[in-house]
């Protein structure tokens, strides 16, 4: 399975922070925001990753992430000049995807919790259909909402419903089989001129091929798209890391523990980052 990180958009909700920089490069405590979705793909066992962003922002992502080989990964890059909807990622990434199944994750979504790695790896073994997730929220009117049966089959999906049929929102990570490009091509733009991910999911639903997995009470889902949520995410990460002494979404550590790089490579990465707590943490893993 391949992976796509969608890190486009203008980030207007974060102005003036994002006037000159992509929001997915902003810091969330001690690391760039994009490290958090990247770490989810790595934990899923996905090593070929396409980063999609705006033409202005793409050079910064290339400087930050390079070709991925330092983490045992392979990165490709593609431009999305204008926001054309989440499902447009599959058209932009058509050549990258080829005939492979693919996982799409949004660049400003942060996940943390027990059992995430095993759940993601299970989903990455997908052979047919699509998998979305459900996360219980207090205010379902604000989200895309999924209704499902006791076999995890999706019954309905609604975008910001007035009368929600469930209280489970759909967070920004999706797994699709090799039909995804063809189905994305068949979607008509919405009233706002975008290819909606909800419409893509409904195409799978119509074919009886859409499943929902639930994130349990121990999983945190944070969307760092506003000033308040960006600060809250940083405080959450800081609190967990300081309490446990373990780092959340450290690509160097994940790459080593997943067997993507050797101990010597991990040590070399730590040396290049030495002089701060992040680099010292990487070196401590190597020791």
N, C-alpha and C positions, 0 to 999 in steps of 0.2 A: 504493500500500500504506500501511496505517496501522500504528501501533506502540502497544504496551502495555508499560509498566513496572510490574511487580508488586512493590510495596514494602510489603507488609503483614507480618503476623506480629508476635509479641511480642518476638522477639530474645532469648529467655531464655538462650541460650548465651553472651550477652555481658553478662548482669547482673553488676554493678550499672550498667554504662554505659548500658544501654537501659531502665532503669526509667522514666525521664522523657522519653526521646527515641527516635525511630525509629532503628534501626541504619543505615538508608540515608541518614541525614543526618549520621552520624558522619564525621569527617575521615579520609580516606586520604591521608596526607601533606599536600598543600596544597589539597585541594578536597573537597567533600562526596562521599560514596560514590556517590550517585545520579548524579553527573556522568559516571561511567564507563560505565554501561549507556546513559545518554542519548546519549553521544557515538557509541556503536555504531549507534544508530538514525539519528542525523544523518548518519553516514558512509554508511549504506545509502541515503540519499536520502529518508528518511521524515520528514515535517514535521508530520503530525497525530498527536499522542501523547496517550494516556490514562494518567494516573498513578493507580494503585489502591493505597490504603493504609487504615489503620484510622481510625475517626472521630476519635480523639484526635490522631493524627499528621498528618492531612490539612491542617490549617491551617498547619503549619510548611512543608509542601511548597509550598503556595500562596504563602507569604511568600518562599520561596527561589526558586522557578521562575517565579512570576507567570503571565502568560498565554502566555508563550513568544515574544511578538512582538519582544522585545529581541534574539532570536537568529534571527528570521525563521521561527519555529515557531508552532504553535497547540496549547496544552495544554487538555485536559479533565481533570476529577478525578472519582473515584468511590470510594465506601466499600466496604470488605469488613470487616464488623464482627467476624467470627470466621474463623480459618484454615479454609477449606473445600477446600483443594487448589488446585494450580496451574491445572487446567483450569476451575475456577470463574471465573477471570478473564474467560473468554469469555461467561459468563452475566452477570456484573456489567457487562461492556462491550458487551452485546448491541446497544444502541441506537447506541453510538459506532461499532461495527464496521459496522453496516448490511450491505451486500452486498459489502464490500471484503475482499480478502486482508489478513492481519495478521501482524505479527511480535511475538511475546511474548519479553521479556527480563526476567530476574530482577534485582531491584534491588541484590543483593549480589554479582553476578558481574562480574569485571573481566577484560577481554581486551586483549592487546597483541601486535602482531607485524606483520611485513612482509606486505603483500598483503591485509590485513583489509578495506580499503575496497572493493577490486574484488570480493572474494569476497562481501561483504555486498550490494553492488549487484547482483551476479548473482542472488543468492537473492531479492532484493526484486522481481525481474522475474517471479517465480513466477506461473504462470497456473493450474496444476492440481496438486493433491496437496499434499504437505507435505515440508519439508526439516528434518532434525535434523543435529546435528554429532557427530563422534566425536573424542575427545581421548585419546591413549594415556596410561594411568596404571599405576603399579606395583602398586596394591592394588584391583583391580576388584571385590572383594567388597563394597566400601563404596558402590558407585555403581549407577545404572542403566546397563546395558551394552548396546551395540548390536553386532550381527553383520551383515555386509553382504557382497555379492559384488563382483566386479571392475567392475561397471557402476554401482556406488553404490546398488544396490537393497538395502533392508534385508531381512534374512532373519529376524531375531528381535530382540526387546528383552526384557531381563530386569531386574528390580529387585533389586539386591543379591544376585546369585546365589551359591549355595554352590560351584558348579562353572561359572565363567564360560566362555562360548563365545568370547569375545574379550577383549582388554585395552583396549577403547575405551569410555570413559565418555561419557555424554551431558551436555554442559554446558548451562547455563541460557539458551539462546537458540533459538527455534523459529520457523519460517516456515510459515504455513498459507494455503490458498486460501479461497474464499468458502463452503466447506462447514463451516467450523470450528464455527460456533455450533450448527448442526443436529446435528453429531456430538457436541459437548460436551453437548447436551441429552439425548442417548441414553445417556450413561454412567451406570452405577450407582455409588453411593458404595462405597468400599473398606471393609475391616474396621475401619479407623480413622475411618470416616465422612467421607472426603474424596473429591473428584473428582480422580483421579490423572492426571497428564499422560501417564504411561506407557500408561494405558488409552485415552486419546485417540489417541496415536501408534499403538497397536495397531489402532484402528478404521481408520486410514489404511492400515496394513499389510495388514489383511484385504482391503481394496479394491485392493491392489497399487499404492498411490499414495504410498508413503513412501520417500524418498531420504535418503542420509547423505552429508554432506561431511566430509572429514577436515581437522582443523587440523594443520598440519605441525610440524616440530621447532622452527621459529622463532617459534611462537605460544605465548604464556604465557596460561594460564587460572588465575585466582585467585578463590577463594571466601572473602570476608572475613567469615565468619560466626562465628568464634571469636576469643578474645583473641589467640591465637598467629597465626592467619592474618591478622587485621587488622594486626598489627604487621609481619608478613612482607610484606604487600601494600604498606604504607607505605614500608618499606625498599627494596622493589623499585622502586617509582615514583621515590623519591628518588635512587636510584643511577643509573637510566637518565637522568633529567632532568639531573642534575648532570654526568654524563659527556658527554651530547650537546648540552646547552644548548637542548633542544627539550622542550616540555611535552606530556605525555600527557593526552588527553581534556580539552582546553580548549574548551568550547563556543563561546567567542567566536572563537577562531581557526578552528575547523571551520566555523562559520557563514559567516565571511568567505571561506574558501578554497572552500567549496561554492557560493558565490554567493547565499547566503540574505540577507546584509546587505551594505551598501556600505562603502567605506573610511571615509567620514565616520561611519557608525554604529559601526564598529569602534573608531575613535578616541574617540568619545564614551564607549563602554563602558570603554575603558582608563582614561579620566580619572576615571570613577566608582570605579574600583578602585585608583587610584594611591596610592602610599605604601607598597607592599609589592612583593615580587618577582613576585607573580601579575599585579598591575596593570602593572608595568613590562614584563613579558613581552608583554602584550597591546598596549601602546603600541609596543613594539619591532616587532611584526608590522605595525602601522599605518605605522611609519616606513619 
